[in-house]
């Protein structure tokens, strides 16, 4: 564990690699219903950094801060704040169609991760592309979002349908909880396709899955069209869109964590997202290892 120095004022100085990071307001309650504090959040990110950071590496990062915890207000910040230390990695992104340039953060090491979390950033939302080729994704993402009242077991059933169809197409699918009510399935792809190509492939693939399993999933975002079904949203497959990273905490009651699952867990129908929190995920990692590692092996999209 990194060494710390205390000054007795609800703050510590953590030594992370070659960096010193001052962490503050450690006793502030961030999750009132469960009593988890800002310090609990920071200690979780410090511990999980070696596993989480490979999924943040070289990816622009959108900050969303809850400085007063999950029941307070939040705000988004694309640009690096003026007070940020000079050692934070930056990426100058030319905003498409505007001519404006945003200097964004790239979170690549434990000191950067802890510094960001100390700003009140609970959730980690990297892009699906990298700073080297921002217009070409490395991940294709299925976002499964249930209609109101739909049990989580039904989401797992639809995830299994998509997983089976991906396997039949010769593609790996890597599932995880969103940390909220849904499931994400990531497919690692070669960084050769445009976002438009990826969305077109996804739309046709999902149209075929929906036709094979009518009444279970939909691409229609309107509530009337979603009744009793799981929405499979592919809109996040676009330049400058972000997705919650595996092992990211969510600003939801109970401090849930977006957690990788096995396909056996998906098939069982028994796993529930509330099982995975900042209290339980580190022990799961010790037992199971990084179940998301397959997302680092890119594949080529087949012709449908």
C-alpha positions in Angstrom: 0.0 0.0 0.0 1.2 3.5 -0.6 2.6 5.5 2.3 0.6 8.4 3.8 1.3 11.4 6.0 -1.4 12.8 8.2 -1.8 16.4 9.3 -4.9 15.9 11.6 -7.2 18.1 9.5 -9.3 15.4 7.7 -6.7 15.2 5.0 -3.7 13.1 4.1 -0.8 13.2 1.7 -0.5 10.0 -0.4 2.6 9.0 -2.2 1.6 7.3 -5.4 4.5 6.3 -7.6 6.6 9.5 -7.9 3.8 11.8 -7.1 2.4 13.3 -3.9 -1.3 13.8 -3.9 -3.1 15.7 -1.1 -6.5 14.1 -0.4 -9.0 16.1 1.5 -12.4 16.0 3.4 -11.9 12.3 3.9 -14.7 12.0 6.5 -17.3 13.7 4.4 -20.3 11.5 3.9 -20.9 10.8 0.2 -23.5 8.0 0.5 -25.8 9.0 3.4 -28.0 5.9 3.4 -25.0 3.6 3.8 -22.5 5.9 5.5 -19.7 5.6 2.9 -17.4 8.6 2.9 -15.2 10.4 0.4 -12.3 8.6 2.1 -13.9 5.2 1.3 -14.2 6.2 -2.3 -10.6 7.4 -2.5 -9.2 4.3 -0.8 -11.2 2.1 -3.2 -9.8 3.8 -6.2 -6.3 3.7 -4.8 -6.6 -0.1 -4.3 -8.3 -0.9 -7.6 -6.1 1.4 -9.8 -3.8 -1.4 -11.2 -6.9 -3.2 -12.6 -9.0 -0.2 -13.6 -6.3 2.0 -15.3 -5.7 -0.2 -18.4 -9.3 0.6 -19.4 -8.6 4.3 -18.9 -5.2 4.4 -20.6 -4.8 6.8 -23.5 -8.5 7.7 -23.4 -9.9 11.2 -23.0 -11.9 11.5 -19.8 -15.0 13.5 -19.0 -15.2 14.7 -15.4 -18.5 14.7 -13.5 -18.2 15.8 -10.0 -20.5 15.4 -6.9 -18.7 17.6 -4.4 -21.4 17.1 -1.8 -22.0 13.4 -2.3 -24.7 11.6 -4.3 -27.6 13.6 -2.9 -26.0 17.0 -3.8 -25.8 18.5 -7.2 -23.3 17.4 -9.9 -21.7 19.0 -12.9 -19.7 18.0 -16.0 -16.3 19.3 -16.8 -14.6 18.5 -20.1 -11.8 20.9 -19.7 -8.9 20.6 -17.3 -9.4 23.2 -14.5 -6.9 26.0 -14.2 -5.9 24.9 -10.7 -4.9 21.4 -11.9 -1.3 20.3 -11.3 1.0 20.5 -14.4 1.8 16.8 -14.2 -1.7 15.7 -15.2 -1.7 14.3 -18.7 -3.8 16.4 -21.2 -5.3 15.9 -24.6 -6.2 18.8 -26.9 -9.4 17.8 -28.7 -10.8 19.9 -31.5 -14.6 19.8 -31.0 -16.1 18.5 -34.2 -17.9 21.2 -36.3 -17.1 24.1 -33.9 -13.4 24.9 -34.3 -13.1 25.1 -30.5 -10.4 23.2 -28.7 -11.0 21.4 -25.3 -8.0 20.5 -23.2 -9.2 17.2 -21.6 -7.7 14.9 -19.0 -6.2 11.5 -19.7 -6.1 9.4 -16.6 -3.3 6.9 -16.9 -1.7 6.4 -13.5 -2.8 6.0 -9.8 -1.8 9.6 -8.9 -4.0 11.0 -11.7 -6.9 8.7 -10.7 -6.8 9.7 -7.1 -6.4 13.4 -7.9 -9.6 13.2 -10.1 -11.6 11.3 -7.4 -10.5 13.9 -4.9 -12.3 16.6 -7.0 -15.5 14.7 -6.2 -15.5 12.7 -9.4 -17.3 9.4 -8.3 -17.7 7.8 -11.8 -15.0 7.1 -14.4 -16.3 7.7 -18.0 -13.6 7.2 -20.6 -14.1 7.4 -24.4 -14.5 4.3 -26.5 -11.6 5.6 -28.6 -8.1 6.8 -27.8 -6.2 10.0 -28.1 -4.2 8.5 -31.0 -7.3 7.9 -33.2 -10.3 9.6 -31.6 -12.5 9.0 -34.6 -11.9 5.2 -34.6 -13.2 3.2 -31.6 -11.5 0.2 -29.9 -14.7 -0.9 -28.2 -18.1 -1.6 -29.6 -20.7 -1.3 -26.8 -24.2 -2.7 -26.2 -26.0 -0.8 -23.5 -28.9 -2.9 -22.1 -31.4 -0.7 -20.3 -34.6 -2.3 -18.9 -38.1 -0.9 -19.2 -39.5 0.4 -15.8 -40.4 -2.5 -13.5 -38.6 -5.2 -15.6 -36.7 -7.6 -13.3 -32.9 -7.9 -13.7 -33.3 -11.6 -14.6 -34.9 -10.4 -17.8 -31.9 -8.2 -18.6 -29.6 -11.2 -18.1 -31.8 -13.2 -20.4 -31.4 -10.6 -23.2 -27.7 -10.3 -22.5 -27.4 -14.1 -23.0 -29.3 -13.8 -26.3 -26.8 -11.2 -27.5 -23.8 -13.2 -26.2 -25.0 -16.3 -28.1 -25.4 -14.2 -31.3 -22.0 -12.7 -30.9 -20.4 -16.1 -30.4 -22.2 -17.4 -33.5 -20.7 -14.4 -35.4 -17.2 -15.3 -34.1 -16.9 -12.3 -31.8 -16.1 -12.1 -28.1 -18.5 -10.3 -25.9 -17.4 -9.2 -22.4 -20.3 -8.4 -20.1 -20.4 -6.2 -17.0 -23.0 -4.6 -14.8 -23.5 -0.9 -15.4 -23.5 -0.3 -11.7 -27.1 0.8 -12.1 -30.1 -1.2 -13.5 -28.5 -2.5 -16.7 -25.8 -4.5 -18.4 -23.0 -3.5 -20.8 -21.5 -5.9 -23.3 -18.2 -4.8 -24.8 -16.7 -6.2 -28.0 -13.0 -5.3 -28.6 -12.5 -4.3 -32.2 -9.6 -3.3 -34.4 -9.1 0.4 -34.5 -9.9 0.6 -38.3 -13.6 1.3 -38.3 -15.4 4.6 -38.2 -18.1 5.1 -35.6 -20.6 5.2 -38.5 -19.5 1.8 -39.6 -19.8 0.4 -36.1 -23.3 1.8 -35.5 -24.4 0.4 -38.9 -23.1 -3.0 -38.1 -24.7 -2.9 -34.6 -28.1 -1.8 -35.9 -28.3 -4.7 -38.4 -26.9 -7.2 -35.9 -29.5 -6.2 -33.3 -32.3 -6.1 -35.8 -31.6 -9.8 -36.4 -31.4 -10.7 -32.8 -34.7 -8.8 -32.1 -36.4 -10.6 -35.0 -35.3 -14.0 -33.6 -36.5 -13.2 -30.1 -39.6 -11.0 -30.5 -41.0 -9.3 -27.4 -37.7 -9.5 -25.5 -35.6 -6.6 -26.8 -36.1 -3.4 -28.7 -34.1 -0.6 -30.3 -37.0 1.9 -29.8 -36.1 4.5 -27.1 -39.8 5.7 -26.8 -41.4 4.4 -23.6 -44.4 3.2 -25.4 -42.3 0.9 -27.6 -40.2 -0.3 -24.7 -43.1 -1.8 -22.5 -41.9 -5.1 -21.1 -38.7 -5.1 -23.1 -35.1 -4.4 -22.7 -33.8 -1.4 -24.7 -30.5 -2.2 -26.4 -29.0 1.3 -27.0 -26.1 1.7 -29.4 -26.0 5.5 -29.4 -22.9 5.7 -27.2 -20.9 4.3 -30.1 -20.0 7.8 -31.4 -17.1 10.1 -31.3 -16.6 12.0 -28.0 -19.2 9.8 -26.2 -18.1 8.1 -23.1 -19.1 4.9 -21.2 -18.6 4.0 -17.6 -15.4 2.0 -17.1 -15.3 -1.5 -15.5 -14.6 -1.2 -11.8 -15.9 2.4 -11.7 -18.0 3.4 -8.7 -21.5 4.8 -9.5 -23.2 7.7 -7.8 -26.1 5.5 -6.8 -27.4 4.4 -3.4 -25.1 1.7 -1.8 -22.0 2.7 -3.7 -22.4 0.1 -6.5 -19.5 -0.7 -8.8 -19.7 -1.5 -12.6 -18.4 -5.1 -12.3 -17.4 -7.7 -15.0 -19.4 -10.9 -15.1 -18.9 -14.3 -16.5 -21.2 -15.7 -19.0 -22.0 -18.5 -16.5 -23.2 -15.8 -14.1 -25.3 -14.3 -16.9 -26.8 -17.7 -17.7 -27.7 -18.5 -14.1 -30.0 -15.5 -14.0 -29.3 -15.1 -10.2 -26.6 -12.4 -10.1 -27.8 -8.9 -9.0 -26.0 -5.6 -9.4 -26.4 -4.6 -5.8 -24.0 -7.4 -4.8 -21.1 -5.4 -6.2 -20.0 -2.4 -4.2 -16.9 -0.7 -2.9 -17.1 -3.1 0.0 -17.2 -6.3 -2.0 -15.5 -5.8 -5.4 -11.9 -5.9 -4.2 -12.4 -9.3 -2.6 -14.1 -10.6 -5.8 -11.0 -9.4 -7.7 -8.8 -11.3 -5.4 -10.8 -14.5 -6.0 -11.6 -14.2 -9.6 -9.0 -11.9 -11.2 -9.8 -9.4 -13.9 -12.8 -10.9 -15.8 -12.7 -8.0 -18.3 -9.2 -8.8 -19.6 -10.5 -10.2 -22.9 -11.5 -6.7 -24.0 -7.9 -6.0 -24.6 -7.7 -8.5 -27.6 -9.2 -6.7 -30.6 -11.1 -8.5 -33.4 -12.3 -7.8 -36.9 -16.0 -7.2 -37.5 -17.4 -10.0 -39.8 -19.7 -9.3 -42.7 -23.4 -9.7 -41.8 
